[in-house]
Amino acid sequence: MQWVIGLLLLVGTGVILTRPEVNPLFYALVILGYLSVVLAELFERGWSSERIIFGACAASAILLFFFLGMYCLRVSVDLDAMLHREMEQSMAKVIEFYEQGGVEGEQMELLKKSSSQITENLIKVFPAILIVVLISVVLVNYLLLRRWLQSLEFPVEDRRPFWQLVVPDWLVWLFIVSGTAWYFLKVPLPSRIGLNFLVVVSYVYLIQGVAIISYFFHKGKIPAFFRYLGLAIVFFIPGSYIFLTLGGLFDNWIDFRKLRVKSQQQPSA
């Protein structure tokens, strides 16, 4: 089975390299195929949760941007120009949709005036958006694969639940450096790189913030159905994303779940 999957992936990669104009869905299928192989291999090696997720994200990101770079080179297209054109068309459709829905007056004028700024901002953080989507896909696949392997009684060493997820401490320095580069540097390229790193790291801390909320649900022995319902309600609260991200960030110092204290108290082998 592994040989068959590997052969199919090689064929898919060959198709992408020779015909880069294929449907984007084909790109997604090939990347997901490689992701499944990487996750299976890392599980078989007995890596911890953090190392599996980080390794799978890194490998998938390298593959994604390799394909994207090859596409731009083979098709001879300016990525920013292409994104600008696509974003403008999308914004035009959004404005048309709101107009058909009866939205008018100052709100519509404000949307039309801000559409160009929204387009520029989305283009600036486009790499970060790709990485955020990639991290989400990796997390979902990791959780599903781990549950499936456990149901088969496969020796998965790391059986910690989601609420015990801990982001590495060094990531806070990346958050600080990227935020500083984005806010204080006025040079376009370093500022844009800093902004993209800031968005990605903030999303990682958002995930940790969700894990903290899950911990308090678990501590309160709330049934699973009401946990998921509670998380859904939290996400619908305006501004909740900011508070969850800040909660995940400050967990580096406050240690809401006392997980770092417990790990330090455990005797070293």
GIDA-V199958 format. One record per pair of residues at least 4 apart in sequence whose C-alpha atoms are under 6 Angstrom apart, sorted by the first residue. I is the first residue (numbers start at 1). J is the second residue. Records with the same first field share a line. If there is no record, write none. Layout:
# GIDA-V199958
I->J ; J
This chain:
# GIDA-V199958
15->19
16->20
20->71
42->47 ; 52
47->52
48->158
50->54
51->55
52->56
57->61
60->64
62->66
65->69
70->74
71->75
72->76 ; 77
80->84
83->87
87->119
98->103
99->103
104->108
106->110
111->115
122->126
125->196
128->196 ; 200
138->142
141->145
142->146
149->154
150->154
163->211 ; 214 ; 215
174->178
175->179 ; 198
178->194 ; 197 ; 198
179->198
180->184
181->185 ; 191 ; 194
182->191 ; 194 ; 195
185->191
198->202
205->245 ; 248 ; 249
206->244 ; 245
208->248
209->244 ; 245 ; 247 ; 248
217->222
226->230
243->247
251->255 ; 256
